[in-house]
């Protein structure tokens, strides 16, 4: 039977995963896709009983080489496209909770690229639209009090959160912290399975000196380190938030300081994180973000990690009583 759109390709491989605790049904014509998803989400357990997202990612037997460039994202209405080239792309229906895509087998065999530039980003936007609001922020916890470490790309969120974890803090999330929009209070849904660093991280932490980066979906070369390979790192799957700390490292050199940030300025900085798709969920997510503004907000000006952690620890132990 003629099938020019390849709608009848058998999807013989199927598995259910739980990123952020939400069910996601993944189908493919190749075991390689399921293996990649296992690497991303096999350690996540189900926490929420919602209908599963429907994700279909198929592989072609193309002779083209593996992709190495970052994808391009475009959106109109309830549709989102992710395009690398004619053989590596995906289309998401944000309202239906459905995504399908194709990739070449060579691209899929480059597992880090395949996961971070196609598979993962087919799922996270759908979860965001249905359930979450995600901020560019790390989350660490000390004595039961969660601190959101917010900042733009390169502000040092991952390195500071890892340094805190080495000092005995509990690690929750390193560069993206998600809240449920329907939660009456801001509770981070943890992402403690991995740290993601920039390649100069070996200059800060010698244990990572020989690791090399791969390209992420948004064009940032990243080193991914799983926390289950690190000794003495305490993790938590969620944390209530007691304060927000905006990181200011590149512009400061000297004794660390915590400077109060007014709510209006905190809103300006936080609202940049909200992904502006053209659906009503954009306004819903902005409204959910307002629940953070009652928290105390500070800017942490610092240059070295240990003095900064000393200051944060004193703040948690003495200043938040």
C-alpha atoms as one frame of an Amber mdcrd trajectory, in Angstrom:
protein
   0.000   0.000   0.000   1.310   3.442  -0.931   2.494   5.375   2.173   4.362
   8.532   1.071   3.986  10.171   4.509   5.299   7.054   6.318   2.278   7.003
   8.608   2.206   3.198   8.694   5.772   2.555   9.829   5.415  -0.036  12.627
   6.201   1.351  16.086   7.345  -1.933  17.586   9.293  -0.429  20.494   7.396
   1.185  23.332   8.053   2.230  26.933   6.640   4.593  29.548   8.889   7.048
  31.402   8.281   9.630  34.108  10.271  12.851  33.611   9.525  15.134  36.574
   7.197  12.327  37.733   4.674  12.702  34.865   3.857   9.737  32.567   5.206
   9.856  29.018   4.526   7.080  26.500   7.355   6.798  23.984   7.066   4.769
  20.767   9.591   4.152  18.005  10.625   1.838  15.221  14.039   1.388  16.849
  15.403   0.143  20.161  17.998   2.938  19.989  15.322   5.517  20.842  14.184
   3.568  23.908  17.787   3.126  25.056  18.354   6.888  24.818  15.217   7.564
  26.858  16.384   5.070  29.470  19.564   7.080  29.895  17.577  10.293  30.353
  14.708   9.120  32.565  15.086   5.562  33.861  15.762   6.807  37.410  12.572
   8.891  37.586   9.552   7.386  39.346   5.894   8.124  38.762   4.557  10.814
  41.091   1.468  12.146  39.312  -1.539  10.362  37.822  -2.185  12.286  34.631
  -2.849  11.061  31.113   0.416  10.185  29.417   2.013  12.366  26.765   2.195
  10.661  23.369   5.737  10.833  21.935   6.712   9.138  18.669  10.312   9.408
  17.512  11.298   7.303  14.517  14.666   6.565  12.927  15.488   6.428   9.233
  18.189   4.350   7.561  19.722   7.399   5.953  23.332   7.445   4.834  23.749
  11.054   5.983  26.281  11.786   8.757  25.243  12.489  12.326  24.024  16.012
  13.062  26.229  18.344  15.058  24.428  21.700  14.806  21.870  23.092  17.224
  18.173  22.818  16.308  15.951  25.748  15.399  12.699  26.271  17.357   9.622
  28.005  15.910   6.050  28.274  17.221   2.640  29.541  16.125  -0.594  28.942
  18.009  -0.485  25.503  19.621   2.235  24.101  17.321   5.978  24.023  17.883
   8.598  22.829  15.403  12.137  21.655  16.169  14.274  21.440  13.025  17.904
  20.485  12.522  17.690  19.458   8.852  15.368  17.583   6.475  16.043  14.252
   8.214  16.197  15.371  11.843  13.152  17.267  13.079  10.065  17.136  15.314
   6.610  18.699  15.509   4.755  19.231  18.795   1.029  19.790  19.339   1.054
  21.670  22.638  -2.683  21.312  23.217  -2.998  17.619  22.376   0.130  16.510
  24.268   1.423  14.810  21.117   4.821  15.011  19.441   6.347  13.131  16.531
   9.743  13.346  14.910  12.294  11.656  12.700  16.043  11.312  13.060  18.732
   9.525  11.105  20.230   6.455  12.714  23.674   8.098  12.675  22.285  11.022
  14.678  20.592   8.672  17.141  23.828   6.756  17.700  25.360  10.023  18.887
  23.365   9.537  22.065  24.199  12.710  23.970  23.281  14.900  21.013  20.198
  12.810  20.196  18.876  13.064  23.759  19.613  16.701  24.407  18.781  18.170
  20.985  15.776  16.054  19.967  14.332  13.564  22.440  14.379  15.644  25.626
  13.092  18.809  23.969  10.171  16.931  22.429   8.908  16.245  25.944   9.742
  19.191  28.201   7.684  21.804  26.270   4.605  19.579  26.500   5.054  19.142
  30.251   5.599  22.881  30.610   2.373  23.766  28.818   0.266  21.253  30.739
   1.649  21.284  34.244   4.745  23.343  35.006   6.575  26.608  35.108  10.326
  26.219  34.725  12.896  28.821  35.757  16.568  29.226  34.897  17.606  28.429
  38.455  19.320  25.811  40.559  17.925  24.597  43.874  19.890  23.499  46.940
  18.730  22.809  50.462  20.343  23.300  53.876  18.709  22.286  57.156  15.420
  21.776  55.373  15.361  25.232  53.790  15.471  25.444  50.014  17.321  28.225
  48.216  16.628  28.998  44.575  19.853  30.105  42.854  18.655  32.114  39.860
  20.622  33.741  37.081  21.210  34.006  33.377  23.296  31.561  31.371  26.871
  31.516  32.666  25.999  32.985  36.079  27.430  29.946  37.862  24.275  28.095
  38.919  25.634  24.599  38.296  29.088  25.211  39.768  27.713  26.847  42.926
  25.066  24.163  43.429  27.699  21.440  43.031  30.061  23.231  45.426  27.213
  23.438  47.951  26.541  19.707  47.520  30.231  18.936  48.156  29.906  20.903
  51.394  27.006  18.728  52.591  24.016  20.639  51.220  21.239  18.653  49.553
  21.130  18.967  45.766  17.721  19.323  44.088  18.270  20.860  40.632  21.120
  22.606  38.855  20.071  24.781  35.910  16.305  24.385  35.480  13.888  24.312
  38.410  10.255  23.390  37.801   7.161  24.210  39.872   3.705  22.734  39.479
   1.394  25.565  38.482  -1.482  24.188  40.555   0.560  23.944  43.762  -0.636
  26.279  46.568   2.989  26.971  47.539   6.239  27.034  45.545   7.719  23.550
  45.735  10.501  22.631  43.333  10.107  19.341  41.488  13.657  18.100  41.666
  15.966  17.204  38.806  18.725  15.683  40.969  19.813  12.953  38.588  22.478
  15.071  36.886  24.688  18.129  36.918  25.372  20.031  33.707  28.574  22.057
  33.511  30.485  24.175  31.025  33.804  22.700  29.879  36.056  24.983  32.011
  34.515  23.242  35.064  37.744  21.257  35.381  39.475  24.465  36.459  37.121
  24.665  39.458  36.749  20.957  40.218  39.754  18.802  39.238  37.650  15.619
  39.310  36.033  16.802  36.050  39.243  17.890  34.316  39.201  15.232  31.568
  35.493  15.442  30.698  34.411  16.885  27.347  31.207  18.665  26.429  28.462
  17.870  23.940  26.041  20.285  22.290  22.726  20.982  24.010  19.505  21.965
  22.263  19.998  25.668  22.892  23.514  25.795  21.512  25.437  25.527  24.785
  28.203  22.911  24.920  27.665  21.045  28.186  29.262  18.328  30.306  26.658
  16.051  31.869  27.572  14.254  35.113  25.143  11.845  36.762  24.866  12.243
  40.519  24.767   8.479  41.065  28.412   8.414  39.944  29.454  10.939  42.614
  30.303   9.966  46.166  28.677  11.614  49.187  26.206  13.794  47.266  22.843
  14.086  49.004  19.861  14.593  46.697  16.152  15.298  47.060  13.327  14.975
  44.544  11.593  18.125  45.757  12.038  21.095  48.036   9.978  23.974  49.364
  11.622  27.336  48.698  12.518  29.729  51.503  14.377  32.399  49.493  15.501
  33.374  46.001  19.117  34.358  45.418  20.143  35.947  42.117  23.768  35.196
  41.268  26.162  37.983  40.250  29.569  36.455  39.806  31.126  37.749  36.572
  30.682  41.406  37.551  32.086  41.193  41.043  35.435  40.490  42.696  35.750
  40.857  46.448  34.105  39.898  49.729  30.763  38.192  49.042  27.600  40.096
  49.925  23.848  39.467  49.928  21.922  42.517  48.725  18.096  42.663  49.051
  16.222  42.756  45.733  12.814  44.526  45.596   9.839  42.509  44.375   9.521
  44.591  41.190  13.122  43.888  40.229  12.758  40.194  41.171   9.731  39.990
  38.854  11.691  41.543  36.001  14.467  39.003  36.388  12.251  35.956  36.891
   9.724  36.660  34.150  12.446  36.368  31.495  12.455  32.628  32.172   8.860
  32.140  31.060   8.716  30.608  27.622   6.420  32.842  25.548   4.450  30.412
  23.383   1.255  31.677  21.834  -1.266  29.850  24.005  -3.285  30.826  27.093
  -0.792  28.830  29.139   1.646  31.738  28.828  -0.601  33.971  30.946  -1.306
  31.087  33.332   2.402  30.546  33.870   3.049  34.225  34.432   0.292  34.271
  37.057   1.774  31.220  38.776   5.144  32.969  38.899   3.687  35.711  41.081
   3.492  33.295  44.027   7.289  33.543  44.276   7.273  37.273  44.908   6.333
  36.944  48.571   9.644  35.165  49.200  12.697  37.137  50.340  14.904  37.905
  47.328  18.602  38.771  47.320  21.488  39.235  44.929  24.625  37.298  45.822
  27.736  39.165  44.707  30.738  36.870  44.899  33.910  35.753  43.193  35.056
  32.584  45.032  32.848  29.615  45.805  33.774  28.769  49.402  33.269  32.276
  50.845  29.963  32.486  48.978  28.806  29.189  50.494  29.926  30.363  53.943
  27.736  33.444  53.524  24.739  31.429  52.288  25.128  28.968  55.150  25.201
  31.767  57.713  22.149  33.296  56.034  20.196  30.032  56.297  21.280  29.254
  59.839  21.009  32.745  61.343  19.224  35.165  59.031  16.146  33.090  58.168
  14.938  32.300  61.679
